[in-house]
Amino acid sequence: MGQLRAVKRGTALFIVAVAMLLGAGPAAAAPELTVKATGGIDGKAKEERAMPVVVEIRNDGDPFEGDLIVDFSNSYESGTAMAVGLKIGTGETETVRVTVDSPNSYSFSEQQFRFFDGGWKNGREIRYKGDRRPNVNFYYMETSFAVALAESADRLSGLQDLSFGTTPESEVIGPLGRDATLPADAAGWEAADLIIADDGFLAGLSKDDQEAIAGRIRAGATLLIGMTDDPADAGLFKGALPLEQQGRSELPPEALRESGTETAVPAFEVTLKEGAQSLGEWEGRVLAAFSEYGAGHIVQTAFSFGDEPLATAPETAGFIGVILSGIPGSTAAYTGMYGNPANDFVHLGQSATERFETFRIPVAAVILIVMFYIVLVGPVLYLVLKKRDRREQAWWIIPAAAFLISAGIFAYGAKDRLFHPQFRQAALFLSDGSGTLTGMYTGSVLTNRGGDLEVAASSPMTLSAAGGSAPFSGGSGSFGHAVAEQAPGGTLLTLRDMPFWSVRTVHGETRIADAGSLEADLTVSGGSLTGTLTNGFSFRLRDVSVWSGTSLIPLGDLEAGETLEIDAKVPGSVLFPAASMAGPTGGRYGNPDDGRAGNMVQAAGYALDGRRPALVGHTASPLAKVGLEGKPEYSSVSVIVQPFDPEIRLSGPFRIPSSAISGPVSPEHPDGYVEQYPDGELFLSPGTFLYEPSVPAVYAQPGIGWNSFKVSVSDGAGVSILNRSSGEFEELSAGTNELAPVADFIGQDGAFHFRIESSHDGGHSRLPEIELEGVASP
């Protein structure tokens, strides 16, 4: 008995020892990762705006080879985790730079980084020490961000209190030196409304860093740069600067008296380049100017604001703020919080691309099939079974025939969806007239099977999945919904665990160089639009139209390379700046039963410059090329919008609709706050605000006589208008007010001056609507 007990005890000890060895093996062979993570630009980010994330990983254990998952529970429009492949040896440190779409402080989870040894698809998740999420300070979306770049913080110290635009708050980040970690791509700069570059700083950056900044400027931000001896100091922006240097020449202190300087300022004699516009002059000398750069602007001063005496002048920030306020329609002249335009675009795209056609079988075919079935299971089946004396077999033949015919009908109607996934795409491209197309796209896939599905896009396209594992919970992230990873030449996106015959949507941005453009030689005179229009693209354009105000003037279809002679009537006798066509108006463009072209036109309303009419057309060519496994059936609609400057010859009577008269709203006091929406709706804090709309530039010229001026005012906020003759504001009543003489209220530049007083607790209101009628001398 004792011997048996000893054997059992020995066996138990052996089992325990083996278990301990087996348990210790994997633990001893595990990587030991420590994470340090930061987010935003210098630790600062905006709610719902893309931000850069830097993850520093140190490995003090065995070598790690696998994936880092950066998993944020973003907005509904962008539910995508990112996979980054890593190899970190023992004692090594690896730094990863990524950009996260639309993060917000309230959706941060307890752990937003994961590590999978062996890869995220088949490997095992391992634990790590350190930061579970990036350290970052979030600001509200209506805060304007200026990012200062300089070798020395002292050089831009005078701009620390810069306030630009009419936002309730401005934040100056930096100055950041060359040792700072800058966003790796244009999306990472999305929070920056203004980028200030000191002398020569841009030229010293890598090509990739310069391209990232350029992408942000093209998307709508402003670059502020001073004049230097060598234009090459501006890096890749040197060919786009608005000023041409003519040699050094000092400016006396009175030329820049708003800056508070009391000594002469080193400066340059300059001339405006073609297309540039002045932002300030002194005795005929240009002090600053801007040029357009995509949807953004480059502002250049004729002096270096980083040199003394401006670097330490007491009011340099205020002086530069005045210069920036002169940029028309830019982010420097803030017009309110529209939400996130990219998110609005995804909503519009999804609502059209997710509308897949239902099974369609011709009515005549259905009637023939039903008649065939009735005849088959009626007299034919009866006669056959009677002849063979097998009438008792009808009990199974009739339901079998019904099943086979139903299956045949289903297979006929669903044949495309059974054998191939379906992919419907909608894209919007803005043409700058130089041959480059910049656009956004959405694409919806209807699967023909279940499980994971891979979608691929080539650079420079971005690719994300709409929706998320738990869109509004803010806790589970997007790892279970979609995972994106960089592949050779682009992005590979895995849509995870798709049910059979389900729909998912992807979206992104892209830029196509050397794509072509529309070449317009058009003149408006006597209520007619005449001239020629050439399709310089390599594809057919359908429903080509002139976008004037909130209406479209149809011109027809244009084959690739075709030139069309134009002779069309113009409502209102003149072309107006293209304006947003939200709702049914925009939805009627293209095929209204499809909705993709119409929704893209509505989305384009958020990207217009508000100063020019535009040309618009659509094509079935898939300009945003997205690859999908499983030999999908593709269907694409791409809308192209190109602003243009027609020659306008005014003659005779005309009427300007309210949609063509617009301007900014700004608070009279620094603590005021306004949100201004494209449809004329306002959200105001308590207080008074100035509204300064102006007529299109073509009407602000000699020879124009004004006959009628009407202002419609909604209930709510109080509205008054400046009478320029008396110098007093006249209060307007709710409803339509007819004012005369018009010359007492309109300036020589075609501008009006309104004062809006919100209710004691603020709230929603609407802009006054203006209608003008006049006559132009021949």
Residue pairs with C-beta under 8 A, 6 or more apart in sequence:
28 62
29 62
30 61
30 62
30 117
30 126
31 59
31 61
31 62
31 63
31 64
31 88
31 115
31 117
31 126
32 59
32 60
32 61
32 129
33 57
33 58
33 59
33 61
33 64
33 88
33 115
33 126
33 128
33 129
33 130
34 57
34 58
34 59
34 60
34 128
34 129
34 130
35 55
35 56
35 57
35 113
35 128
35 129
35 130
35 131
35 132
36 55
36 56
36 58
36 130
36 131
37 53
37 54
37 55
37 56
37 113
37 130
37 131
37 133
37 134
37 135
38 53
38 54
38 134
38 135
38 136
39 45
39 51
39 52
39 53
39 54
39 100
39 103
39 134
39 135
39 136
40 51
40 52
40 134
40 136
40 137
40 138
40 191
41 51
41 52
41 145
41 147
41 173
41 176
41 182
41 183
41 188
41 189
41 191
41 192
42 147
42 173
42 174
42 176
42 180
43 135
43 136
43 137
44 136
44 137
44 139
44 145
44 171
44 173
44 191
45 51
45 103
45 136
45 137
45 138
45 139
45 191
46 138
46 139
46 140
46 141
46 143
46 145
46 190
46 191
47 104
47 105
47 138
47 139
47 140
47 141
48 75
48 102
48 103
48 104
48 141
48 339
48 340
48 343
49 102
49 141
49 190
49 191
49 340
50 99
50 100
50 101
50 102
50 103
50 187
50 188
50 190
50 191
51 99
51 100
51 103
51 136
51 188
51 190
51 191
52 97
52 98
52 99
52 100
52 181
52 182
52 183
52 184
52 188
53 70
53 97
53 98
53 99
53 100
53 134
54 95
54 96
54 97
54 134
54 181
55 68
55 70
55 95
55 96
55 98
55 113
55 134
56 93
56 94
56 95
56 96
57 68
57 86
57 88
57 93
57 94
57 95
57 96
57 128
58 92
58 93
59 88
59 89
59 90
59 91
59 92
59 93
59 94
60 90
60 91
61 90
62 90
63 87
63 88
63 89
63 90
64 86
64 87
64 88
64 115
64 117
64 126
65 86
65 87
65 88
65 117
65 118
66 85
66 86
66 115
66 116
66 117
66 118
66 119
66 120
66 123
67 83
67 84
67 85
67 86
67 115
67 116
67 119
67 120
67 123
67 485
68 83
68 84
68 86
68 96
68 113
68 114
68 115
69 81
69 82
69 83
69 84
69 113
69 114
69 115
69 116
69 120
69 479
69 483
70 81
70 82
70 84
70 96
70 98
70 100
70 112
70 113
71 81
71 82
71 109
71 112
71 113
71 114
71 477
71 478
71 479
72 81
72 100
72 103
72 107
72 108
72 109
72 112
72 477
72 478
73 79
73 107
73 108
73 109
73 468
73 469
73 470
73 473
73 474
73 475
73 476
73 477
73 478
74 80
74 100
74 101
74 102
74 103
74 104
74 107
74 468
74 478
75 101
75 102
75 104
75 107
75 340
75 343
76 343
76 466
76 467
76 468
76 471
76 472
77 102
77 340
77 342
77 343
77 346
77 347
77 466
77 507
78 101
78 102
78 346
78 464
78 465
78 466
78 507
79 464
79 465
79 466
79 467
79 468
79 469
79 471
79 478
79 481
79 482
80 101
80 464
80 465
80 478
80 481
80 482
80 483
80 484
80 493
81 477
81 478
81 479
81 481
81 482
81 483
81 484
82 98
82 100
82 483
82 484
82 485
83 120
83 483
83 484
83 485
84 96
84 98
84 485
84 486
85 119
85 485
86 94
86 96
88 94
97 181
97 184
98 184
99 183
99 184
99 185
99 187
99 188
101 187
101 464
102 340
102 342
102 343
104 138
105 138
106 474
107 474
108 133
108 474
109 133
109 474
109 475
109 476
109 477
110 132
110 133
111 132
111 133
112 132
112 133
112 134
112 477
113 128
113 131
113 132
113 133
114 120
114 125
114 479
115 125
115 126
115 128
116 123
116 124
116 125
116 126
117 123
117 124
117 125
117 126
118 124
120 483
139 145
139 169
139 171
140 169
141 337
141 339
141 340
142 167
142 168
142 169
142 334
142 336
142 337
142 673
142 675
143 167
143 168
143 169
143 170
143 171
144 164
144 165
144 167
144 169
144 170
144 171
144 193
144 194
144 331
144 334
145 170
145 171
145 173
145 191
145 192
145 193
145 194
146 159
146 162
146 164
146 170
146 171
146 172
146 173
146 192
146 193
146 194
146 195
146 196
147 173
147 174
147 176
147 189
147 192
147 194
147 195
147 196
148 156
148 159
148 172
148 173
148 174
148 175
148 176
148 196
148 198
149 174
149 175
149 176
149 195
149 196
149 197
149 198
149 201
149 202
150 156
150 174
150 175
150 176
150 177
150 197
150 198
150 201
150 306
151 177
151 178
151 198
151 200
151 201
152 175
152 177
153 174
153 175
153 177
154 311
155 175
155 198
155 199
155 306
155 307
155 311
156 174
156 175
156 196
156 198
156 305
156 306
156 311
157 311
157 312
158 305
158 310
158 311
158 312
158 313
158 316
158 317
159 172
159 196
159 305
159 316
159 317
159 320
160 172
160 317
161 172
161 317
162 170
162 172
162 317
162 320
162 321
163 170
163 317
163 318
163 321
163 670
164 170
164 193
164 194
164 320
164 321
164 324
164 325
164 332
165 193
165 324
165 325
165 331
165 332
165 333
165 334
166 333
166 334
166 335
166 664
166 665
166 666
166 667
166 674
167 334
168 667
168 671
168 672
168 673
168 685
173 192
174 180
175 198
176 182
178 201
178 204
178 205
182 205
182 209
182 212
183 189
183 212
184 208
184 212
185 212
185 215
186 211
186 212
186 213
186 214
186 215
186 216
186 218
186 219
187 215
187 462
187 509
188 212
189 195
189 212
189 213
189 215
189 216
189 221
190 216
190 219
192 216
192 221
193 221
193 222
193 331
193 332
194 221
194 222
194 223
194 224
194 324
194 331
194 332
195 213
195 216
195 217
195 221
195 222
195 223
195 224
196 224
196 225
197 223
197 224
197 225
197 234
198 226
198 304
198 306
199 226
199 228
199 233
199 304
199 306
199 307
200 228
200 233
202 210
202 213
202 225
202 233
202 234
202 235
202 236
202 237
203 232
203 233
203 234
203 235
205 213
205 235
207 236
210 235
210 236
211 236
213 223
214 236
214 237
214 293
216 296
217 223
217 293
217 294
217 296
217 297
217 298
218 293
218 294
218 295
218 296
218 438
219 294
219 295
219 296
219 438
220 294
220 295
220 296
220 330
220 331
221 296
221 331
222 290
222 296
222 297
222 298
222 299
222 324
222 327
222 330
222 331
222 332
223 237
223 293
223 296
223 297
223 298
223 299
224 299
224 300
224 301
224 320
224 324
225 234
225 237
225 241
225 298
225 299
225 300
225 301
226 300
226 301
226 303
226 304
226 305
226 306
227 243
227 245
227 267
227 268
227 270
227 300
227 301
227 302
227 303
227 304
228 234
228 304
229 245
229 248
231 238
231 241
231 245
232 238
234 241
237 293
237 298
240 291
240 293
240 298
241 273
241 291
241 298
241 300
242 272
242 273
242 275
242 276
242 277
242 289
242 290
242 291
242 298
242 299
242 300
243 268
243 270
243 271
243 272
243 273
243 276
243 286
243 289
243 300
243 302
244 270
244 271
244 272
244 273
245 268
245 269
245 270
246 268
246 269
246 270
246 271
247 268
247 269
248 266
248 267
248 268
248 269
249 267
249 268
249 269
250 264
250 265
250 266
250 267
251 264
251 265
251 267
251 282
251 285
251 287
251 302
251 303
252 264
253 261
253 262
253 263
253 264
253 265
254 282
255 265
255 282
255 283
255 285
255 287
256 265
256 282
256 287
256 303
256 310
256 319
258 315
258 318
258 319
258 322
259 310
259 313
259 314
259 315
259 316
259 318
259 319
260 313
260 314
260 315
260 316
260 319
261 309
261 310
261 313
261 316
262 309
263 309
265 303
265 309
265 310
266 303
266 304
266 307
267 302
267 303
268 302
268 303
269 285
269 302
270 285
270 286
270 289
270 302
271 286
272 278
272 286
272 289
273 291
275 291
275 292
276 289
276 290
276 291
277 289
277 290
277 291
278 286
278 288
278 289
279 287
279 288
279 289
279 290
279 299
279 323
279 326
279 327
280 286
280 287
280 288
280 322
280 323
280 326
281 287
285 302
286 302
287 301
287 302
287 303
287 323
288 299
288 300
288 301
288 302
288 323
289 299
289 300
290 297
290 298
290 299
290 300
290 326
290 327
291 297
291 298
291 300
294 432
294 438
295 430
295 438
295 607
295 609
296 330
296 331
297 327
297 330
297 332
299 323
299 324
299 327
301 323
303 310
304 310
305 311
305 316
305 320
310 316
313 319
324 332
324 333
325 332
325 333
327 333
328 611
329 609
329 610
329 611
333 664
334 664
335 664
335 665
335 676
336 665
336 674
336 675
336 676
336 677
336 682
336 683
337 675
338 344
338 606
338 675
338 677
338 678
341 606
341 607
342 440
344 603
344 606
345 428
345 440
345 442
345 507
345 603
345 606
346 442
346 466
346 505
346 507
348 599
348 600
348 602
348 603
349 426
349 440
349 441
349 442
349 505
349 507
349 599
349 600
349 603
350 442
350 444
350 466
350 505
351 595
351 599
352 426
352 594
352 595
352 596
352 598
352 599
353 424
353 425
353 426
353 442
353 443
353 444
353 505
353 596
354 424
354 444
354 503
354 505
355 424
355 594
355 595
356 422
356 424
356 444
356 446
356 503
359 410
359 413
359 414
360 413
361 409
361 412
361 413
366 409
369 405
369 409
372 405
373 401
373 402
373 405
376 401
377 397
377 398
377 401
377 402
381 394
381 397
381 398
381 401
382 391
382 394
385 391
385 393
385 394
385 397
411 418
416 422
416 633
417 446
417 448
417 501
418 448
419 448
420 448
420 630
420 631
420 632
420 633
421 445
421 446
421 447
421 448
421 449
421 453
421 628
421 630
421 632
421 633
422 445
422 446
422 448
422 632
422 633
422 635
423 443
423 444
423 445
423 446
423 626
423 628
423 632
423 633
423 634
423 635
424 443
424 444
424 446
424 596
424 635
424 636
425 441
425 442
425 443
425 444
425 622
425 624
425 626
425 634
425 635
425 636
425 637
425 638
426 441
426 442
426 443
426 596
426 597
426 599
426 600
426 636
426 637
426 638
426 639
427 439
427 440
427 441
427 442
427 600
427 623
427 624
427 636
427 637
427 638
427 639
428 439
428 440
428 441
428 600
428 603
428 604
428 607
428 638
428 639
428 641
429 437
429 438
429 439
429 512
429 623
429 638
429 639
429 640
429 641
430 437
430 438
430 439
430 604
430 607
430 640
430 641
430 642
431 437
431 515
431 517
431 518
431 640
431 641
431 642
432 438
432 517
432 642
433 517
433 518
433 642
433 643
433 644
434 517
435 513
435 514
435 515
435 516
435 517
435 536
436 511
436 512
436 513
436 514
436 515
437 511
437 512
437 515
437 623
437 640
438 509
438 510
438 511
438 512
439 509
439 510
439 511
439 512
439 623
439 624
439 638
440 507
440 508
440 509
440 510
440 603
441 507
441 508
441 509
441 510
441 624
441 626
441 638
442 466
442 505
442 506
442 507
443 505
443 506
443 507
443 624
443 626
444 503
444 504
444 505
444 506
445 453
445 455
445 495
445 503
445 504
445 505
445 506
445 628
445 632
446 501
446 502
446 503
447 453
447 498
447 499
447 500
447 501
447 502
447 503
447 504
448 500
448 501
448 630
449 500
449 630
450 497
450 498
450 499
450 500
450 502
451 497
451 498
452 494
452 495
452 496
452 497
452 498
453 494
453 495
453 498
453 504
453 628
453 629
453 630
454 492
454 493
454 494
454 495
454 628
454 629
455 463
455 492
455 493
455 494
455 495
455 506
455 626
455 627
455 628
455 629
456 463
456 487
456 490
456 491
456 492
456 493
456 626
456 627
456 628
457 463
457 490
457 491
457 493
457 508
457 510
457 625
457 626
457 627
458 489
458 490
458 625
459 489
459 490
459 491
460 510
460 511
461 490
461 491
461 508
461 509
461 510
461 624
461 625
461 626
462 491
462 508
462 509
462 510
463 484
463 490
463 491
463 493
463 506
463 507
463 508
463 626
464 482
464 484
464 493
464 506
464 507
464 508
465 478
465 481
465 482
465 484
465 493
465 495
465 504
465 505
465 506
465 507
466 504
466 505
466 506
466 507
467 481
467 504
467 505
468 477
468 478
468 481
469 476
469 477
469 478
469 479
469 480
469 481
470 476
480 496
480 497
481 495
481 496
482 493
482 494
482 495
482 496
482 504
483 493
483 494
483 496
484 491
484 492
484 493
484 494
485 491
485 492
485 494
486 492
493 506
495 504
495 506
498 504
506 626
508 624
510 624
512 623
515 537
515 538
515 623
516 536
516 537
516 538
517 536
517 537
517 642
518 533
518 534
518 535
518 536
518 537
518 541
518 544
518 615
518 617
518 640
518 642
518 644
519 533
519 534
519 536
520 531
520 532
520 533
520 534
520 615
520 644
520 646
521 531
521 532
521 533
522 529
522 530
522 531
522 532
522 533
522 546
522 566
522 644
522 646
522 647
523 529
523 530
523 531
523 646
523 647
523 648
523 649
524 570
524 573
524 574
524 575
524 646
524 647
524 648
524 649
525 648
525 649
525 651
526 573
526 649
526 651
526 652
527 569
527 570
527 573
527 652
528 567
528 568
528 569
528 570
529 546
529 553
529 566
529 567
529 568
529 569
529 570
529 575
529 646
530 566
530 567
531 566
531 646
532 563
532 564
532 565
532 566
533 544
533 555
533 558
533 563
533 564
533 566
533 615
534 561
534 562
534 563
534 564
535 541
535 544
535 558
535 559
535 560
535 561
535 562
535 563
535 564
536 561
537 560
537 619
537 640
538 560
539 560
539 619
539 621
540 557
540 558
540 559
540 560
540 619
540 620
540 621
541 557
541 558
541 617
541 618
541 619
541 640
542 557
542 590
542 617
542 618
542 619
542 620
543 554
543 557
543 589
543 590
543 597
543 617
543 618
544 554
544 555
544 556
544 557
544 558
544 564
544 615
544 616
544 617
545 552
545 553
545 554
545 555
545 589
545 615
545 616
545 617
546 552
546 553
546 555
546 568
546 575
546 613
546 614
546 615
546 616
547 578
547 613
547 614
547 615
547 616
547 641
548 570
548 571
548 572
548 575
548 576
548 578
548 613
549 572
549 576
549 577
549 578
549 579
549 657
549 659
549 660
550 579
550 580
550 581
550 585
550 657
550 659
551 571
551 585
552 589
552 616
553 568
553 569
553 570
553 571
554 568
555 564
555 566
555 568
556 564
558 564
558 617
572 654
572 655
572 656
572 657
573 650
573 652
573 653
573 654
574 648
574 650
574 654
574 696
574 698
575 613
575 646
575 648
576 613
576 656
576 657
576 659
576 660
576 696
577 608
577 609
577 610
577 611
577 612
577 613
577 660
577 696
578 605
578 608
578 612
578 613
578 614
578 641
578 643
579 605
579 608
579 610
579 659
579 660
579 662
579 678
580 586
580 602
580 605
580 606
580 608
580 678
580 679
581 589
581 601
581 602
581 605
582 602
582 605
582 678
582 679
583 602
586 598
586 599
586 601
586 602
586 605
587 595
587 598
587 599
587 602
588 598
589 597
589 598
589 601
589 616
589 618
590 596
590 597
590 598
590 601
590 618
590 637
590 639
591 597
592 598
594 637
596 637
597 618
597 637
597 639
600 618
600 637
600 638
600 639
601 616
601 639
601 641
604 616
604 639
604 641
605 678
606 678
607 641
608 614
608 641
608 643
609 643
610 662
611 643
611 696
611 697
612 643
612 644
612 645
613 643
613 644
613 646
614 641
614 642
614 643
614 644
615 641
615 642
615 643
615 644
616 639
616 640
616 641
616 642
617 639
617 640
618 637
618 638
618 639
618 640
619 637
619 638
619 640
620 635
620 636
620 637
620 638
621 636
621 638
622 634
622 636
622 638
623 636
623 638
624 636
624 638
648 698
650 698
650 699
650 703
650 704
650 776
651 776
651 777
651 778
652 775
652 776
652 778
653 707
653 773
653 774
653 775
653 776
654 773
654 774
654 775
654 776
655 771
655 772
655 773
656 695
656 696
656 699
656 770
656 771
656 772
656 773
656 774
657 771
658 712
658 769
658 770
658 771
660 695
660 696
661 693
661 694
661 695
661 696
661 770
661 772
662 693
662 694
663 691
663 692
663 693
663 694
663 751
663 752
664 676
664 691
664 692
665 674
665 676
665 682
665 689
665 690
665 691
665 756
665 767
666 672
666 674
666 689
666 690
667 673
667 674
667 685
667 687
667 688
667 689
667 690
668 687
668 688
668 689
668 690
668 755
669 687
669 688
671 685
671 687
672 684
672 685
672 687
672 688
672 689
673 684
673 685
674 682
674 683
674 684
674 685
674 689
675 682
675 683
675 684
676 682
676 767
677 683
680 766
680 767
680 769
681 764
681 765
681 766
681 767
682 717
682 756
682 764
682 765
682 766
682 767
683 762
683 763
683 764
683 765
684 717
684 756
684 758
684 762
684 763
684 764
684 765
685 758
685 762
686 758
686 759
686 760
686 761
686 762
687 757
687 758
687 762
688 755
688 756
688 757
688 758
689 755
689 756
689 757
689 758
690 753
690 754
690 755
690 756
691 754
691 755
691 756
691 767
691 768
692 751
692 752
692 753
692 754
693 751
693 752
693 754
693 767
693 770
694 700
694 749
694 750
694 751
694 752
695 746
695 750
695 751
695 772
696 750
697 750
699 750
699 774
700 748
700 749
700 750
703 776
703 777
704 774
704 775
704 776
704 777
705 774
705 775
705 776
705 777
706 741
706 742
706 743
706 746
706 772
706 773
706 774
707 742
707 773
707 774
707 775
708 738
708 742
708 771
708 772
708 773
708 774
709 738
709 739
709 740
709 742
709 745
709 746
709 770
709 771
709 772
710 736
710 737
710 738
710 739
710 770
710 771
710 772
711 719
711 721
711 732
711 736
711 737
711 739
711 768
711 769
711 770
711 771
712 735
712 736
712 737
712 768
712 769
712 771
713 719
713 732
713 733
713 734
713 735
713 737
713 768
714 734
714 765
714 766
714 768
715 734
716 759
716 763
716 764
716 765
716 766
717 756
717 757
717 758
717 759
717 765
718 731
718 756
718 757
719 731
719 732
719 754
719 755
719 756
719 757
719 768
720 729
720 730
720 731
720 732
720 754
720 755
720 757
721 729
721 730
721 732
721 739
721 745
721 752
721 753
721 754
721 755
722 728
722 729
722 730
722 745
722 752
722 753
722 754
722 755
723 729
723 730
723 744
723 745
724 744
724 745
724 746
724 747
724 753
725 744
726 744
729 755
730 739
732 768
739 745
742 772
742 774
745 752
746 752
747 753
752 770
754 768
756 765
758 765
